Amino acid sequence: MTWSVSLELEIEPESIRAARRLVRAAAELAGAPADEAGEIEIAAGEGLAHAYRRACHTGARPVQVQMEFDGVDFSITIHDQDVGPAPPAPPATPPPRTDPQGLGLYVMSRMMDAFEVLMDAHGRGAAVRMVKRVHAAP
């Protein structure tokens, strides 16, 4: 079965918590076992926290979360409206604790099977897209 779900939210700590729970529930609906659903939830939380940090500089609060399942892969795209510079590519090794970017991009890239940072073609924000191959729970 193939499906997609979209959320639009004002990026605040409370909405991040709610969106993380919804992402986990969607991953479980797609058949992800508990450990994979947990990894997906953590990666989504990091993506949402990254959007929150970007929004704090410009006040660009609306964020879209798109979840899709094609029967095999569960994907999440988190798109912010910030007009700042593109987020950097995820580092290949864990960054030092003093890195102002934190561990978020690194964590997302390691917990998911595919990860990319995209800039909106119209200059209206950035997106992180993450994909996890679902290994159906027994």
C-alpha positions in Angstrom: 0.0 0.0 0.0 1.2 3.5 -0.9 0.3 6.6 1.0 1.4 10.1 2.0 0.6 12.5 4.9 1.4 16.2 5.1 1.6 18.4 8.1 2.1 22.1 8.3 3.0 23.6 11.7 4.4 26.7 13.4 7.8 25.5 14.5 7.8 25.7 18.3 9.1 23.2 20.9 5.5 21.9 21.6 4.8 21.3 17.9 8.2 19.5 17.5 7.2 17.0 20.2 3.8 16.5 18.5 5.2 16.1 15.0 7.8 13.6 16.3 5.1 11.4 17.8 3.1 11.6 14.5 6.1 10.6 12.5 6.7 7.6 14.8 3.1 6.6 14.5 3.2 6.8 10.7 6.4 4.8 10.6 4.7 2.1 12.7 1.7 2.2 10.4 4.1 1.6 7.5 5.2 -1.6 9.4 8.5 -0.4 10.9 9.5 -2.4 14.0 9.9 -0.4 17.2 13.7 0.1 16.9 13.4 1.4 13.3 10.4 3.6 14.3 12.5 5.0 17.1 15.3 5.8 14.8 12.9 7.5 12.4 11.4 9.5 15.2 14.9 10.7 16.4 16.0 11.6 12.9 12.7 13.6 12.4 13.2 15.3 15.7 16.7 16.4 14.7 15.4 17.7 11.4 12.6 19.7 13.1 15.1 21.0 15.7 17.3 22.1 12.8 14.4 24.0 11.2 13.6 25.5 14.6 17.2 26.8 15.0 17.1 28.3 11.5 13.7 29.9 12.2 15.0 31.6 15.4 17.3 33.8 13.3 14.6 35.0 10.9 11.2 34.4 12.5 10.2 32.1 9.6 8.0 29.8 11.6 5.9 27.7 9.1 7.4 24.2 8.4 6.0 21.5 6.3 6.5 17.8 7.1 5.8 15.3 4.3 5.7 11.6 5.0 5.4 9.0 2.3 5.4 5.2 2.2 5.7 3.4 -1.1 5.4 -0.1 0.3 9.2 -0.4 1.0 10.7 3.0 1.8 9.4 5.5 4.4 10.5 9.0 3.6 10.3 12.3 5.5 10.8 15.7 4.0 11.0 18.7 6.4 10.8 22.0 4.6 11.3 25.3 6.3 10.7 28.9 5.0 14.0 30.4 6.2 15.7 32.5 3.5 19.2 32.0 5.1 22.1 30.1 3.6 21.8 26.5 2.8 22.5 24.1 5.7 25.9 22.5 5.3 26.3 18.9 4.1 26.3 16.3 6.9 29.8 15.7 8.2 31.4 12.3 7.6 32.5 12.0 11.2 31.0 13.3 14.4 31.7 17.0 14.8 33.3 18.3 17.9 31.0 19.2 20.8 31.9 22.9 20.3 30.6 22.9 16.7 27.7 25.4 16.6 25.8 23.2 14.1 25.6 20.4 16.7 25.2 16.7 15.9 21.8 16.9 14.1 22.9 16.6 10.5 25.3 13.8 11.4 22.7 11.9 13.4 20.1 12.2 10.6 22.5 11.0 8.0 23.5 8.0 10.1 20.1 6.8 11.3 18.5 6.9 7.9 19.3 4.9 4.8 19.4 8.1 2.6 19.7 11.7 3.6 20.0 14.9 1.6 19.8 18.7 2.1 17.9 20.6 -0.6 17.4 24.3 -1.2 14.0 25.5 -2.5 14.4 26.4 -6.2 12.5 29.6 -5.5 14.7 30.7 -2.6 12.0 30.0 0.0 13.8 27.8 2.5 15.6 24.6 2.8 14.5 21.0 3.2 16.0 17.8 4.6 14.8 14.6 3.0 15.4 11.3 4.7 14.5 7.8 3.7 14.4 4.6 5.7 13.8 1.1 4.2 11.1 -0.5 6.3 11.8 -4.0 7.5 8.3 -5.1 8.5 7.8 -6.0 12.1 7.1 -9.8 12.6 
